[in-house]
Amino acid sequence: MSALPLVDALLNPAVCAEWSLAHWDAALRQARSSRLLPSLALKIPEKLLPDHAPVQRAVATAKVSAAATANRMRWEIDQLVPALNRVGVKPLLLKGAAYLAHGLPASRGRLFSDIDLLVPRERLAAVEDSLRYAGYVGTHLDAYDQRYYRQWMHELPPLQHMQRLITLDVHHNILPLTARAKPSAEQLFAHAVPVAGTPFWALSPVDMVLHSICHLFYDGEWDHALRDLWDIHQLLNHFGADPEFWAALPGRAITLDLQRPLAYALEVLSELFDTAIPASTRRASAAALPASGAGFMRVLFLAALRPDNPSCHRRRDDLARFALYVRGHYLRMPPHLLLPHLLRKALRRDDDHADSDTDDRKQR
């Protein structure tokens, strides 16, 4: 049995016909850990499901969950229209919301719980005021958190609707202001495309792929890394049907200062998902790889991308995720800002634990 039956089934659902219940158990556990269970459920034809009630129930429930998520998110996106119309901005949907609004294959079965918007930085205050009027309030009220987001990051402190509790992340760029890479927000807006049948816009196909790659291979969030890589694989399969897409990708990565994340992503996608990438695109992007250490980074990425589940757990996967977490912070902030920030986070975590312990004692 492959160590990653989840990946086997996503790429070739027909393999499920030969699976034992042990295969099914491992695949479903890995899919649940990676937030890919609905994606897997929608991939597998019903005729390939075993005559085993727990498996059939898990697949059926995942399909219902996927449909409910999509319906709710479409409705929540519609609720933003009056607030954004009031300030006359050109709002861009990002990530899951954009995939869903465009009806892209990457949205099928994708679980997400917040909506990401990109608006011009000079209109942030007006957008925030209008969203507050519509019922969205800040979730990070601490003075340091406010400064952290507003002075150094690429987004407002997260907003949450008071009644419906949906979270809204309002960005003005795709990387923090303090990050080493400096993608141009003006470039992103200049190439944006309208979302048919809606007042929203989205990143161009090439920029949408680069943003997804940047989010995973630069920013360093590894909680749902395999789901995010699966997004990128599906975006490349969809947009890659146009040969001009592949010709434009390396050059656009240079324009947006994202050459190295693209090079790492194409290497890992070829290894894990055997993504069909033209040799010319791989050669052009490979020029951005470091002269030494590229192989080590590829090993780290491949380890960190494995589902965080006992069915395939290896100790070195945890070490890889920690190393890439540290790398992500290093790339996001210079040391003179990063070290005090991490120290403050550590102290706050201790305080939270102490408060939690006190609460526990009171309850006992």
Salt bridges, closest charged atoms under 4 A:
ASP25 OD2 - ARG29 NE 2.89
GLU46 OE2 - LYS63 NZ 3.80
GLU76 OE2 - ARG72 NH2 3.68
GLU76 OE2 - ARG164 NE 3.00
ASP116 OD2 - LYS95 NZ 3.87
ASP116 OD2 - HIS171 NE2 2.94
GLU128 OE2 - ARG132 NH2 3.15
GLU128 OE2 - ARG150 NH2 2.73
ASP142 OD2 - ARG348 NH2 3.39
ASP145 OD2 - ARG348 NH1 3.23
GLU155 OE1 - HIS171 NE2 3.92
ASP207 OD1 - ARG252 NE 2.69
ASP219 OD1 - ARG332 NH1 2.69
GLU221 OE1 - HIS215 NE2 3.74
ASP228 OD1 - ARG227 NE 2.84
ASP231 OD2 - ARG110 NE 2.83
ASP231 OD2 - ARG227 NE 3.90
GLU267 OE2 - ARG282 NH2 3.06
GLU271 OE1 - ARG298 NH1 3.14
ASP317 OD2 - ARG306 NE 3.21
ASP317 OD1 - ARG314 NH2 2.88
ASP318 OD2 - HIS313 NE2 2.83
ASP318 OD1 - ARG321 NH1 3.24
